């Protein structure tokens, strides 16, 4: 009986130990990629990381980062910035050959990237004056919100499919190159 208990214990213990060796490795790789990318975003856009994480039980399914910045943007500017940040992080994951075997989906796409951008004023309150205070993906859409200082809540002012936003940004880039 004692031998059976030991065998059953080993049956559950050994896979746990093996998984324990793998999980920290790819999670450390993901954290390194997100950390380096966040440093780039800090230099380029003065973003601070407000939160990060992901979904990664046995492989890297979703990378999550919330950035806080002090920009004052309209919808068009916020769209360009959001697309830049999401595409940039996906690119970083895809170009890293070490983490590639641990990506749930390769190529890593916007469905694997959960980004939120929060814009604040100098007192750590959401930016007001009708400017975008928060941008995030909600399903297949990008949701743009302003902060209502009376109700102290974010209010959605515009929502568009991610693919539509991507098309608009790409067309803008083509027009800029041709002029």
TORPA-4810 file (N, C-alpha, C, O; in nm, 3 decimals):
<nodes>
NODE_1_0.083_-0.120_0.000_0.000_0.000_0.000_0.087_0.126_0.000_0.061_0.221_-0.074_X
NODE_2_0.191_0.123_0.085_0.280_0.238_0.094_0.346_0.265_-0.042_0.364_0.381_-0.080_X
NODE_3_0.383_0.160_-0.114_0.446_0.173_-0.245_0.352_0.237_-0.346_0.395_0.315_-0.431_X
NODE_4_0.224_0.204_-0.337_0.125_0.262_-0.428_0.110_0.412_-0.401_0.102_0.491_-0.494_X
NODE_5_0.108_0.449_-0.274_0.098_0.591_-0.238_0.219_0.668_-0.289_0.205_0.778_-0.342_X
NODE_6_0.336_0.610_-0.274_0.458_0.676_-0.324_0.454_0.687_-0.476_0.489_0.791_-0.531_X
NODE_7_0.411_0.581_-0.543_0.404_0.584_-0.689_0.305_0.691_-0.737_0.334_0.764_-0.831_X
NODE_8_0.189_0.699_-0.672_0.090_0.800_-0.710_0.145_0.939_-0.683_0.127_1.030_-0.765_X
NODE_9_0.211_0.957_-0.571_0.270_1.088_-0.538_0.374_1.127_-0.642_0.376_1.242_-0.687_X
NODE_10_0.459_1.034_-0.680_0.560_1.064_-0.782_0.496_1.094_-0.917_0.545_1.179_-0.991_X
NODE_11_0.386_1.025_-0.948_0.316_1.049_-1.074_0.272_1.195_-1.085_0.280_1.254_-1.193_X
NODE_12_0.226_1.253_-0.975_0.183_1.392_-0.976_0.297_1.489_-0.951_0.293_1.603_-0.999_X
NODE_13_0.399_1.449_-0.877_0.507_1.538_-0.838_0.605_1.563_-0.954_0.647_1.676_-0.976_X
NODE_14_0.641_1.458_-1.027_0.741_1.472_-1.134_0.695_1.569_-1.243_0.771_1.659_-1.278_X
NODE_15_0.572_1.554_-1.298_0.530_1.654_-1.399_0.527_1.796_-1.345_0.556_1.891_-1.418_X
NODE_16_0.493_1.811_-1.219_0.491_1.945_-1.159_0.631_2.003_-1.156_0.650_2.121_-1.186_X
NODE_17_0.728_1.922_-1.121_0.868_1.970_-1.119_0.915_2.006_-1.259_0.979_2.109_-1.280_X
NODE_18_0.882_1.921_-1.356_0.923_1.950_-1.493_0.857_2.078_-1.545_0.922_2.161_-1.608_X
NODE_19_0.729_2.092_-1.518_0.659_2.214_-1.561_0.715_2.335_-1.491_0.725_2.442_-1.550_X
NODE_20_0.753_2.319_-1.365_0.809_2.429_-1.289_0.937_2.482_-1.352_0.966_2.601_-1.345_X
NODE_21_1.015_2.391_-1.413_1.137_2.434_-1.481_1.105_2.514_-1.607_1.177_2.608_-1.640_X
NODE_22_0.999_2.478_-1.677_0.967_2.544_-1.803_0.891_2.674_-1.781_0.919_2.774_-1.848_X
NODE_23_0.797_2.675_-1.692_0.713_2.793_-1.675_0.793_2.917_-1.640_0.777_3.020_-1.706_X
NODE_24_0.880_2.912_-1.540_0.955_3.034_-1.511_1.043_3.078_-1.627_1.062_3.198_-1.648_X
NODE_25_1.096_2.982_-1.705_1.183_3.017_-1.816_1.111_3.101_-1.919_1.158_3.209_-1.954_X
NODE_26_0.997_3.055_-1.971_0.930_3.134_-2.074_0.865_3.258_-2.015_0.853_3.359_-2.084_X
NODE_27_0.823_3.251_-1.890_0.765_3.370_-1.829_0.873_3.476_-1.809_0.847_3.595_-1.827_X
NODE_28_0.992_3.434_-1.772_1.104_3.530_-1.759_1.137_3.591_-1.895_1.166_3.710_-1.905_X
NODE_29_1.133_3.510_-2.000_1.157_3.562_-2.134_1.052_3.665_-2.172_1.084_3.771_-2.226_X
NODE_30_0.925_3.635_-2.143_0.817_3.728_-2.174_0.832_3.858_-2.095_0.814_3.967_-2.149_X
NODE_31_0.866_3.845_-1.967_0.886_3.965_-1.885_1.002_4.049_-1.937_0.996_4.172_-1.934_X
NODE_32_1.106_3.983_-1.985_1.221_4.055_-2.041_1.179_4.133_-2.166_1.214_4.250_-2.182_X
NODE_33_1.104_4.068_-2.254_1.058_4.134_-2.376_0.969_4.252_-2.341_0.986_4.361_-2.395_X
NODE_34_0.873_4.231_-2.250_0.782_4.339_-2.212_0.858_4.451_-2.140_0.826_4.568_-2.158_X
NODE_35_0.957_4.415_-2.059_1.036_4.517_-1.989_1.118_4.603_-2.084_1.122_4.725_-2.071_X
NODE_36_1.183_4.537_-2.180_1.263_4.612_-2.278_1.174_4.700_-2.364_1.209_4.814_-2.395_X
NODE_37_1.059_4.647_-2.403_0.966_4.726_-2.484_0.914_4.845_-2.403_0.899_4.955_-2.456_X
NODE_38_0.886_4.823_-2.278_0.838_4.932_-2.192_0.944_5.040_-2.176_0.910_5.159_-2.168_X
NODE_39_1.070_5.002_-2.173_1.176_5.102_-2.168_1.178_5.186_-2.296_1.196_5.307_-2.292_X
NODE_40_1.157_5.120_-2.410_1.149_5.193_-2.537_1.032_5.291_-2.535_1.044_5.405_-2.578_X
NODE_41_0.917_5.244_-2.486_0.799_5.330_-2.480_0.818_5.445_-2.382_0.762_5.553_-2.401_X
NODE_42_0.896_5.421_-2.278_0.924_5.528_-2.182_1.009_5.637_-2.248_0.984_5.756_-2.231_X
NODE_43_1.109_5.594_-2.324_1.195_5.691_-2.392_1.121_5.765_-2.503_1.137_5.887_-2.520_X
NODE_44_1.042_5.692_-2.579_0.975_5.750_-2.695_0.851_5.832_-2.660_0.827_5.937_-2.718_X
NODE_45_0.772_5.783_-2.563_0.643_5.846_-2.533_0.626_5.886_-2.387_0.519_5.931_-2.348_X
NODE_46_0.730_5.872_-2.307_0.726_5.902_-2.163_0.620_5.819_-2.089_0.560_5.866_-1.993_X
NODE_47_0.598_5.696_-2.134_0.504_5.607_-2.068_0.565_5.545_-1.944_0.684_5.514_-1.940_X
NODE_48_0.482_5.528_-1.844_0.517_5.451_-1.725_0.430_5.325_-1.727_0.315_5.330_-1.771_X
NODE_49_0.483_5.215_-1.680_0.404_5.093_-1.671_0.313_5.104_-1.549_0.361_5.120_-1.437_X
NODE_50_0.183_5.096_-1.573_0.086_5.100_-1.463_0.048_4.959_-1.420_-0.004_4.940_-1.310_X
NODE_51_0.073_4.862_-1.504_0.043_4.723_-1.473_0.088_4.634_-1.587_0.091_4.676_-1.702_X
NODE_52_0.122_4.511_-1.554_0.160_4.416_-1.659_0.134_4.274_-1.610_0.119_4.249_-1.490_X
NODE_53_0.129_4.185_-1.704_0.104_4.045_-1.672_0.076_3.969_-1.799_0.131_3.999_-1.905_X
NODE_54_-0.011_3.871_-1.786_-0.045_3.794_-1.904_-0.117_3.667_-1.868_-0.144_3.638_-1.751_X
NODE_55_-0.147_3.591_-1.970_-0.211_3.462_-1.955_-0.111_3.360_-2.006_-0.080_3.355_-2.125_X
NODE_56_-0.062_3.278_-1.914_0.047_3.190_-1.951_0.053_3.066_-1.862_0.145_3.053_-1.781_X
NODE_57_-0.042_2.978_-1.876_-0.040_2.857_-1.795_0.070_2.761_-1.840_0.155_2.721_-1.760_X
NODE_58_0.069_2.725_-1.966_0.170_2.632_-2.020_0.245_2.689_-2.138_0.344_2.632_-2.183_X
NODE_59_0.197_2.800_-2.188_0.264_2.872_-2.295_0.217_3.017_-2.287_0.125_3.049_-2.212_X
NODE_60_0.280_3.103_-2.365_0.246_3.246_-2.360_0.126_3.272_-2.450_0.137_3.271_-2.572_X
NODE_61_0.010_3.294_-2.387_-0.113_3.316_-2.463_-0.139_3.464_-2.485_-0.170_3.505_-2.596_X
NODE_62_-0.128_3.545_-2.379_-0.159_3.687_-2.387_-0.058_3.766_-2.305_-0.031_3.731_-2.190_X
NODE_63_-0.003_3.871_-2.363_0.083_3.965_-2.292_0.000_4.089_-2.260_-0.065_4.145_-2.349_X
NODE_64_0.002_4.131_-2.135_-0.081_4.243_-2.091_0.005_4.354_-2.033_0.089_4.330_-1.947_X
NODE_65_-0.016_4.476_-2.083_0.053_4.593_-2.026_-0.044_4.711_-2.028_-0.113_4.735_-2.127_X
NODE_66_-0.047_4.784_-1.918_-0.117_4.911_-1.914_-0.013_5.020_-1.896_0.067_5.016_-1.803_X
NODE_67_-0.015_5.115_-1.987_0.078_5.228_-1.979_0.002_5.353_-1.935_-0.113_5.374_-1.971_X
NODE_68_0.070_5.434_-1.856_0.016_5.565_-1.817_0.108_5.671_-1.875_0.231_5.664_-1.863_X
NODE_69_0.048_5.771_-1.938_0.124_5.878_-1.999_0.057_6.011_-1.972_-0.050_6.017_-1.912_X
NODE_70_0.120_6.116_-2.018_0.069_6.251_-1.991_0.039_6.327_-2.120_0.035_6.450_-2.120_X
NODE_71_0.018_6.254_-2.229_-0.017_6.317_-2.355_-0.161_6.367_-2.354_-0.245_6.317_-2.279_X
NODE_72_-0.187_6.465_-2.437_-0.321_6.518_-2.456_-0.357_6.490_-2.602_-0.314_6.562_-2.692_X
NODE_73_-0.437_6.385_-2.625_-0.460_6.336_-2.760_-0.607_6.338_-2.800_-0.696_6.323_-2.716_X
NODE_74_-0.629_6.357_-2.930_-0.764_6.339_-2.984_-0.775_6.193_-3.030_-0.681_6.115_-3.014_X
NODE_75_-0.889_6.157_-3.087_-0.911_6.017_-3.128_-0.811_5.973_-3.234_-0.757_5.863_-3.224_X
NODE_76_-0.785_6.056_-3.335_-0.692_6.018_-3.441_-0.551_5.993_-3.386_-0.485_5.896_-3.424_X
NODE_77_-0.506_6.080_-3.299_-0.372_6.064_-3.239_-0.367_5.942_-3.149_-0.269_5.867_-3.150_X
NODE_78_-0.472_5.920_-3.072_-0.478_5.804_-2.983_-0.481_5.674_-3.063_-0.420_5.574_-3.023_X
NODE_79_-0.551_5.675_-3.176_-0.557_5.557_-3.264_-0.417_5.522_-3.313_-0.375_5.407_-3.304_X
NODE_80_-0.346_5.622_-3.366_-0.211_5.597_-3.418_-0.120_5.541_-3.310_-0.044_5.447_-3.333_X
NODE_81_-0.128_5.599_-3.192_-0.042_5.556_-3.082_-0.078_5.414_-3.037_0.012_5.332_-3.014_X
NODE_82_-0.205_5.384_-3.026_-0.249_5.251_-2.982_-0.202_5.144_-3.081_-0.148_5.041_-3.041_X
NODE_83_-0.222_5.168_-3.210_-0.178_5.073_-3.313_-0.027_5.055_-3.306_0.023_4.943_-3.316_X
NODE_84_0.045_5.164_-3.290_0.192_5.157_-3.281_0.235_5.070_-3.163_0.324_4.985_-3.178_X
NODE_85_0.174_5.089_-3.049_0.213_5.015_-2.928_0.179_4.866_-2.942_0.262_4.781_-2.911_X
NODE_86_0.059_4.835_-2.989_0.019_4.695_-3.003_0.106_4.625_-3.107_0.159_4.517_-3.081_X
NODE_87_0.121_4.685_-3.224_0.203_4.623_-3.329_0.349_4.611_-3.287_0.415_4.512_-3.320_X
NODE_88_0.398_4.710_-3.214_0.537_4.706_-3.169_0.564_4.592_-3.073_0.666_4.525_-3.083_X
NODE_89_0.473_4.569_-2.980_0.493_4.460_-2.884_0.479_4.324_-2.954_0.556_4.232_-2.925_X
NODE_90_0.383_4.311_-3.044_0.370_4.185_-3.119_0.498_4.157_-3.198_0.545_4.044_-3.203_X
NODE_91_0.553_4.261_-3.260_0.677_4.247_-3.335_0.791_4.197_-3.246_0.867_4.109_-3.285_X
NODE_92_0.802_4.253_-3.126_0.909_4.213_-3.032_0.897_4.065_-2.996_0.997_3.994_-2.993_X
NODE_93_0.774_4.019_-2.968_0.756_3.878_-2.936_0.790_3.790_-3.057_0.858_3.689_-3.042_X
NODE_94_0.745_3.829_-3.174_0.766_3.746_-3.293_0.911_3.739_-3.337_0.954_3.636_-3.390_X
NODE_95_0.988_3.844_-3.316_1.128_3.841_-3.360_1.220_3.768_-3.263_1.332_3.733_-3.299_X
NODE_96_1.173_3.743_-3.141_1.254_3.673_-3.041_1.245_3.522_-3.064_1.143_3.459_-3.034_X
NODE_97_1.351_3.465_-3.117_1.351_3.323_-3.151_1.352_3.232_-3.028_1.312_3.117_-3.038_X
NODE_98_1.398_3.282_-2.915_1.404_3.199_-2.794_1.264_3.176_-2.738_1.233_3.065_-2.694_X
NODE_99_1.180_3.278_-2.738_1.045_3.261_-2.683_0.948_3.199_-2.783_0.842_3.148_-2.745_X
NODE_100_0.982_3.202_-2.908_0.891_3.156_-3.014_0.828_3.019_-2.986_0.707_3.005_-3.006_X
NODE_101_0.904_2.918_-2.942_0.840_2.787_-2.916_0.738_2.791_-2.801_0.655_2.701_-2.790_X
NODE_102_0.744_2.894_-2.719_0.654_2.904_-2.605_0.533_2.994_-2.632_0.448_3.011_-2.545_X
NODE_103_0.524_3.049_-2.752_0.409_3.132_-2.787_0.292_3.041_-2.823_0.305_2.948_-2.902_X
NODE_104_0.179_3.068_-2.764_0.059_2.989_-2.792_0.023_3.000_-2.939_-0.015_2.901_-3.002_X
NODE_105_0.034_3.120_-2.994_0.009_3.146_-3.135_0.132_3.211_-3.196_0.184_3.310_-3.143_X
NODE_106_0.178_3.156_-3.306_0.283_3.222_-3.382_0.235_3.236_-3.524_0.198_3.136_-3.585_X
NODE_107_0.234_3.354_-3.579_0.284_3.476_-3.515_0.190_3.525_-3.404_0.069_3.505_-3.408_X
NODE_108_0.251_3.590_-3.307_0.178_3.657_-3.200_0.109_3.777_-3.264_0.174_3.856_-3.332_X
NODE_109_-0.021_3.790_-3.244_-0.095_3.897_-3.310_-0.162_3.986_-3.206_-0.143_3.967_-3.086_X
NODE_110_-0.241_4.082_-3.252_-0.310_4.171_-3.159_-0.405_4.096_-3.068_-0.437_4.145_-2.959_X
NODE_111_-0.452_3.977_-3.108_-0.535_3.896_-3.020_-0.456_3.845_-2.900_-0.514_3.807_-2.798_X
NODE_112_-0.325_3.843_-2.912_-0.238_3.798_-2.804_-0.181_3.913_-2.722_-0.105_3.892_-2.628_X
NODE_113_-0.217_4.035_-2.758_-0.166_4.154_-2.692_-0.283_4.229_-2.628_-0.379_4.265_-2.696_X
NODE_114_-0.274_4.250_-2.500_-0.378_4.323_-2.427_-0.315_4.452_-2.374_-0.248_4.452_-2.271_X
NODE_115_-0.338_4.560_-2.446_-0.277_4.689_-2.412_-0.387_4.787_-2.372_-0.495_4.790_-2.431_X
NODE_116_-0.357_4.866_-2.271_-0.443_4.980_-2.236_-0.351_5.100_-2.220_-0.242_5.089_-2.164_X
NODE_117_-0.396_5.213_-2.270_-0.323_5.339_-2.255_-0.409_5.433_-2.173_-0.525_5.458_-2.207_X
NODE_118_-0.352_5.484_-2.066_-0.423_5.578_-1.980_-0.348_5.710_-1.983_-0.225_5.714_-1.972_X
NODE_119_-0.422_5.818_-1.998_-0.360_5.950_-2.007_-0.405_6.032_-1.887_-0.524_6.047_-1.860_X
NODE_120_-0.306_6.086_-1.818_-0.333_6.158_-1.694_-0.277_6.299_-1.702_-0.195_6.331_-1.788_X
NODE_121_-0.325_6.383_-1.611_-0.266_6.516_-1.600_-0.157_6.509_-1.493_-0.129_6.401_-1.441_X
NODE_122_-0.097_6.618_-1.459_0.015_6.618_-1.366_-0.019_6.576_-1.224_0.072_6.549_-1.146_X
NODE_123_-0.146_6.568_-1.189_-0.184_6.529_-1.053_-0.231_6.385_-1.044_-0.295_6.346_-0.946_X
NODE_124_-0.199_6.305_-1.144_-0.237_6.165_-1.151_-0.387_6.142_-1.166_-0.436_6.031_-1.141_X
NODE_125_-0.459_6.244_-1.206_-0.600_6.227_-1.242_-0.607_6.210_-1.392_-0.517_6.251_-1.465_X
NODE_126_-0.716_6.150_-1.438_-0.732_6.138_-1.582_-0.734_6.275_-1.646_-0.783_6.372_-1.588_X
NODE_127_-0.679_6.282_-1.767_-0.680_6.407_-1.841_-0.826_6.443_-1.875_-0.908_6.354_-1.898_X
NODE_128_-0.856_6.571_-1.878_-0.992_6.616_-1.907_-0.992_6.703_-2.032_-0.915_6.676_-2.123_X
NODE_129_-1.073_6.803_-2.040_-1.087_6.894_-2.154_-1.128_6.821_-2.281_-1.090_6.863_-2.391_X
NODE_130_-1.204_6.714_-2.268_-1.252_6.642_-2.386_-1.148_6.561_-2.459_-1.174_6.510_-2.568_X
NODE_131_-1.031_6.548_-2.402_-0.925_6.468_-2.464_-0.938_6.322_-2.420_-1.002_6.292_-2.319_X
NODE_132_-0.878_6.234_-2.496_-0.887_6.092_-2.466_-0.811_6.062_-2.336_-0.694_6.097_-2.322_X
NODE_133_-0.880_5.996_-2.243_-0.822_5.962_-2.113_-0.782_5.815_-2.106_-0.699_5.777_-2.024_X
NODE_134_-0.843_5.731_-2.192_-0.817_5.587_-2.186_-0.848_5.525_-2.322_-0.950_5.555_-2.384_X
NODE_135_-0.759_5.437_-2.367_-0.778_5.362_-2.490_-0.746_5.217_-2.458_-0.643_5.187_-2.398_X
NODE_136_-0.835_5.127_-2.499_-0.811_4.984_-2.474_-0.884_4.901_-2.577_-0.979_4.947_-2.641_X
NODE_137_-0.839_4.779_-2.591_-0.909_4.685_-2.678_-1.021_4.621_-2.598_-1.003_4.583_-2.482_X
NODE_138_-1.135_4.609_-2.661_-1.248_4.539_-2.602_-1.298_4.439_-2.704_-1.373_4.475_-2.794_X
NODE_139_-1.257_4.315_-2.691_-1.289_4.217_-2.793_-1.215_4.251_-2.920_-1.093_4.263_-2.920_X
NODE_140_-1.287_4.267_-3.029_-1.223_4.301_-3.157_-1.226_4.452_-3.183_-1.187_4.496_-3.291_X
NODE_141_-1.270_4.529_-3.085_-1.280_4.675_-3.100_-1.177_4.749_-3.016_-1.123_4.696_-2.919_X
NODE_142_-1.153_4.872_-3.057_-1.075_4.966_-2.975_-1.176_5.063_-2.917_-1.261_5.116_-2.988_X
NODE_143_-1.166_5.086_-2.788_-1.259_5.173_-2.718_-1.184_5.297_-2.668_-1.083_5.286_-2.599_X
NODE_144_-1.234_5.413_-2.705_-1.175_5.541_-2.668_-1.268_5.606_-2.564_-1.388_5.616_-2.585_X
NODE_145_-1.210_5.649_-2.452_-1.291_5.707_-2.345_-1.235_5.840_-2.300_-1.115_5.865_-2.305_X
NODE_146_-1.327_5.926_-2.256_-1.288_6.052_-2.191_-1.326_6.039_-2.044_-1.404_5.952_-2.006_X
NODE_147_-1.271_6.126_-1.964_-1.301_6.125_-1.821_-1.402_6.235_-1.791_-1.381_6.351_-1.825_X
NODE_148_-1.511_6.197_-1.727_-1.613_6.291_-1.684_-1.581_6.327_-1.539_-1.600_6.246_-1.449_X
NODE_149_-1.533_6.449_-1.518_-1.493_6.489_-1.383_-1.611_6.508_-1.289_-1.594_6.507_-1.167_X
NODE_150_-1.731_6.524_-1.343_-1.850_6.536_-1.259_-1.890_6.401_-1.201_-1.913_6.388_-1.081_X
NODE_151_-1.897_6.300_-1.287_-1.935_6.165_-1.241_-1.815_6.084_-1.194_-1.830_5.979_-1.132_X
NODE_152_-1.696_6.134_-1.226_-1.570_6.065_-1.194_-1.564_5.926_-1.256_-1.521_5.829_-1.194_X
NODE_153_-1.608_5.920_-1.380_-1.608_5.794_-1.454_-1.559_5.815_-1.596_-1.568_5.924_-1.652_X
NODE_154_-1.506_5.707_-1.651_-1.471_5.708_-1.792_-1.597_5.686_-1.874_-1.683_5.605_-1.839_X
NODE_155_-1.608_5.759_-1.985_-1.722_5.746_-2.075_-1.672_5.717_-2.215_-1.588_5.790_-2.268_X
NODE_156_-1.724_5.614_-2.275_-1.687_5.580_-2.412_-1.738_5.688_-2.506_-1.856_5.722_-2.506_X
NODE_157_-1.646_5.742_-2.587_-1.686_5.843_-2.685_-1.676_5.792_-2.827_-1.736_5.849_-2.919_X
NODE_158_-1.601_5.683_-2.846_-1.586_5.628_-2.979_-1.540_5.484_-2.967_-1.464_5.448_-2.876_X
NODE_159_-1.587_5.402_-3.059_-1.549_5.262_-3.063_-1.539_5.221_-3.208_-1.625_5.256_-3.289_X
NODE_160_-1.434_5.147_-3.242_-1.417_5.103_-3.380_-1.348_4.967_-3.382_-1.272_4.934_-3.291_X
NODE_161_-1.374_4.889_-3.486_-1.303_4.761_-3.499_-1.153_4.785_-3.513_-1.110_4.879_-3.579_X
NODE_162_-1.075_4.699_-3.451_-0.929_4.711_-3.459_-0.884_4.712_-3.605_-0.798_4.792_-3.643_X
NODE_163_-0.941_4.625_-3.685_-0.901_4.616_-3.825_-0.927_4.747_-3.900_-0.849_4.785_-3.988_X
NODE_164_-1.034_4.816_-3.867_-1.064_4.945_-3.929_-0.960_5.049_-3.886_-0.912_5.127_-3.968_X
NODE_165_-0.927_5.050_-3.758_-0.825_5.143_-3.708_-0.691_5.116_-3.775_-0.621_5.210_-3.813_X
NODE_166_-0.656_4.991_-3.790_-0.531_4.952_-3.856_-0.531_5.000_-4.002_-0.430_5.052_-4.050_X
NODE_167_-0.643_4.982_-4.071_-0.653_5.027_-4.210_-0.634_5.179_-4.219_-0.562_5.227_-4.307_X
NODE_168_-0.697_5.253_-4.130_-0.686_5.400_-4.130_-0.541_5.443_-4.109_-0.490_5.530_-4.179_X
NODE_169_-0.476_5.381_-4.011_-0.336_5.417_-3.980_-0.245_5.384_-4.098_-0.157_5.462_-4.132_X
NODE_170_-0.265_5.269_-4.158_-0.183_5.231_-4.275_-0.204_5.327_-4.392_-0.108_5.365_-4.458_X
NODE_171_-0.329_5.365_-4.416_-0.357_5.461_-4.525_-0.292_5.595_-4.497_-0.240_5.660_-4.589_X
NODE_172_-0.293_5.639_-4.371_-0.228_5.765_-4.335_-0.079_5.757_-4.363_-0.020_5.853_-4.414_X
NODE_173_-0.017_5.644_-4.331_0.127_5.627_-4.356_0.158_5.631_-4.504_0.259_5.689_-4.545_X
NODE_174_0.074_5.568_-4.585_0.094_5.570_-4.730_0.082_5.712_-4.783_0.163_5.753_-4.866_X
NODE_175_-0.018_5.787_-4.737_-0.034_5.926_-4.781_0.086_6.010_-4.741_0.131_6.095_-4.818_X
NODE_176_0.138_5.989_-4.621_0.254_6.067_-4.573_0.377_6.036_-4.657_0.456_6.127_-4.685_X
NODE_177_0.395_5.910_-4.699_0.510_5.874_-4.781_0.501_5.932_-4.920_0.603_5.964_-4.981_X
NODE_178_0.379_5.945_-4.972_0.362_5.994_-5.108_0.370_6.146_-5.118_0.380_6.200_-5.228_X
NODE_179_0.365_6.216_-5.005_0.372_6.363_-5.010_0.510_6.414_-4.981_0.532_6.535_-4.982_X
</nodes>
